[in-house]
Amino acid sequence: MSRVLFVFVDGVGLGDDDATINPFVAARLPVLETLLDGERPLRRVAGAATPPGNASADAPSPDRPVGGDSRDQAPSRLVALDASLGVPGTPQSGTGQSSLLTGENTVERFGRHYGPWVPTSLRPLVRDHSVLRRAVDAGLRVAFANAYPELLLERVRAGENGRRLGPLRAGPPLAALGAGLLTRHAEDLRQGRAVASEIVNDGWRQRLGRTELPVVTPSEAGHNLAAIAARNDLTLFAHYTTDYVGHRGSFHEAVKVLEGFDAFLGGVLEDLPDDVLLLIASDHGNIEDVRVEHTQNPAFGLVCGGARDAEEPIRGLHSLMDVAGVVMEVLGAGK
């Protein structure tokens, strides 16, 4: 079976082919275009966020390869992930990330879409039943690649359910806490053994005053992430800047962030071992339409690489709830 590098990108949907509102159309994205045979990550390319039989006739089925093919590796696929999960309203980060990481319909369970943080009532579920915890319990080598300041762990000790948790109320670090994987900090970032959530280290250097940390390019950060993934069966990395920029509504800034992510992805793919499946998934739409904040577009999903035996599990990707189970299946650890 394949190993998995799971890259979570916050607030990225599949929108329309409109250069006036969608920065994906205007940005220079050579890596994504190569993976998608010259296409951009748009809704029409992936098809509707429904099972294949219900996809629109003029769009590729979510089960049909979009990118190039090789004898040993599965081809790339752009997947439209249903983020609404049968509940009216606009998808949000807290419930979306919870569904993504646990495979449960946490929107229905909570009663509505909710964000930005994981709601208090869902935190035990994310902490104790995430894909990270399940992989650890299955005896697999698992890593959470993000670096977090050591100070945040003191807030955890001070009261896990309080406001002092700050950014640790987001889904990925909560899941990492529950799996015992929130272990990478400033020194790991300095040594290239971790990656900042912003990809580059500018936030740590400028806002936290950690000027001893190296300046890294997106591509260099991608190489660092690939090296972490090469040592583990499952690696999770979480990137939030796409959602932050989507909320600000700056087209120019959104283009810049997407181009940085594309360069980061290029660095990852240059070094990623052939048996590692790269799975990128988001929790809801946002950055793909600068006129609004969160959208009701399907969430972005992309899979590439990995062994041929990963193809069948990937066919089960249709919504946020499918991601955790597909990851476990690709790892050969059940659903």
ZIRAFEN-V255001 format. One record per residue. N is the residue number from 1. RES is the residue in one small letter. NEAR is the number of other C-alpha atoms within 12 Angstrom. Layout:
# ZIRAFEN-V255001
{{N	RES	NEAR} {N	RES	NEAR}}
This chain:
# ZIRAFEN-V255001
{{1	m	26} {2	s	38} {3	r	41} {4	v	49} {5	l	49} {6	f	46} {7	v	45} {8	f	44} {9	v	42} {10	d	45} {11	g	49} {12	v	54} {13	g	46} {14	l	44} {15	g	40} {16	d	29} {17	d	21} {18	d	21} {19	a	20} {20	t	20} {21	i	27} {22	n	35} {23	p	40} {24	f	43} {25	v	31} {26	a	24} {27	a	31} {28	r	24} {29	l	30} {30	p	24} {31	v	31} {32	l	37} {33	e	29} {34	t	25} {35	l	31} {36	l	30} {37	d	22} {38	g	19} {39	e	28} {40	r	38} {41	p	45} {42	l	40} {43	r	41} {44	r	29} {45	v	38} {46	a	47} {47	g	40} {48	a	36} {49	a	42} {50	t	32} {51	p	25} {52	p	23} {53	g	17} {54	n	17} {55	a	24} {56	s	19} {57	a	15} {58	d	13} {59	a	24} {60	p	31} {61	s	30} {62	p	39} {63	d	36} {64	r	30} {65	p	30} {66	v	34} {67	g	32} {68	g	25} {69	d	23} {70	s	16} {71	r	13} {72	d	17} {73	q	27} {74	a	34} {75	p	34} {76	s	40} {77	r	44} {78	l	49} {79	v	51} {80	a	51} {81	l	43} {82	d	43} {83	a	52} {84	s	38} {85	l	37} {86	g	23} {87	v	23} {88	p	16} {89	g	20} {90	t	31} {91	p	43} {92	q	43} {93	s	44} {94	g	38} {95	t	46} {96	g	56} {97	q	53} {98	s	53} {99	s	48} {100	l	51} {101	l	53} {102	t	40} {103	g	34} {104	e	30} {105	n	33} {106	t	38} {107	v	38} {108	e	24} {109	r	22} {110	f	24} {111	g	18} {112	r	24} {113	h	35} {114	y	34} {115	g	28} {116	p	30} {117	w	30} {118	v	40} {119	p	33} {120	t	26} {121	s	21} {122	l	37} {123	r	37} {124	p	24} {125	l	32} {126	v	43} {127	r	35} {128	d	26} {129	h	32} {130	s	41} {131	v	50} {132	l	49} {133	r	37} {134	r	35} {135	a	42} {136	v	29} {137	d	19} {138	a	21} {139	g	17} {140	l	24} {141	r	27} {142	v	37} {143	a	45} {144	f	46} {145	a	45} {146	n	40} {147	a	43} {148	y	37} {149	p	31} {150	e	20} {151	l	19} {152	l	28} {153	l	28} {154	e	16} {155	r	20} {156	v	24} {157	r	16} {158	a	15} {159	g	16} {160	e	24} {161	n	23} {162	g	17} {163	r	19} {164	r	18} {165	l	26} {166	g	26} {167	p	26} {168	l	39} {169	r	38} {170	a	38} {171	g	51} {172	p	52} {173	p	46} {174	l	45} {175	a	42} {176	a	41} {177	l	34} {178	g	32} {179	a	33} {180	g	24} {181	l	31} {182	l	33} {183	t	27} {184	r	32} {185	h	29} {186	a	30} {187	e	22} {188	d	25} {189	l	37} {190	r	26} {191	q	20} {192	g	31} {193	r	30} {194	a	42} {195	v	51} {196	a	43} {197	s	40} {198	e	35} {199	i	44} {200	v	36} {201	n	33} {202	d	24} {203	g	24} {204	w	29} {205	r	22} {206	q	15} {207	r	11} {208	l	17} {209	g	14} {210	r	20} {211	t	17} {212	e	17} {213	l	27} {214	p	25} {215	v	25} {216	v	29} {217	t	26} {218	p	31} {219	s	28} {220	e	32} {221	a	42} {222	g	39} {223	h	30} {224	n	38} {225	l	48} {226	a	41} {227	a	28} {228	i	38} {229	a	39} {230	a	31} {231	r	25} {232	n	31} {233	d	36} {234	l	46} {235	t	43} {236	l	49} {237	f	49} {238	a	43} {239	h	39} {240	y	37} {241	t	31} {242	t	45} {243	d	39} {244	y	27} {245	v	32} {246	g	37} {247	h	28} {248	r	21} {249	g	25} {250	s	27} {251	f	30} {252	h	23} {253	e	25} {254	a	36} {255	v	32} {256	k	25} {257	v	35} {258	l	42} {259	e	29} {260	g	33} {261	f	42} {262	d	32} {263	a	30} {264	f	37} {265	l	42} {266	g	31} {267	g	26} {268	v	39} {269	l	37} {270	e	22} {271	d	26} {272	l	31} {273	p	29} {274	d	29} {275	d	31} {276	v	39} {277	l	48} {278	l	48} {279	l	41} {280	i	41} {281	a	50} {282	s	50} {283	d	58} {284	h	53} {285	g	44} {286	n	47} {287	i	49} {288	e	51} {289	d	40} {290	v	36} {291	r	22} {292	v	24} {293	e	29} {294	h	41} {295	t	33} {296	q	36} {297	n	38} {298	p	43} {299	a	54} {300	f	50} {301	g	48} {302	l	45} {303	v	47} {304	c	47} {305	g	41} {306	g	38} {307	a	31} {308	r	26} {309	d	25} {310	a	36} {311	e	31} {312	e	21} {313	p	32} {314	i	43} {315	r	31} {316	g	29} {317	l	44} {318	h	42} {319	s	41} {320	l	46} {321	m	38} {322	d	36} {323	v	49} {324	a	44} {325	g	34} {326	v	37} {327	v	51} {328	m	39} {329	e	32} {330	v	40} {331	l	40} {332	g	23} {333	a	26} {334	g	17} {335	k	25}}
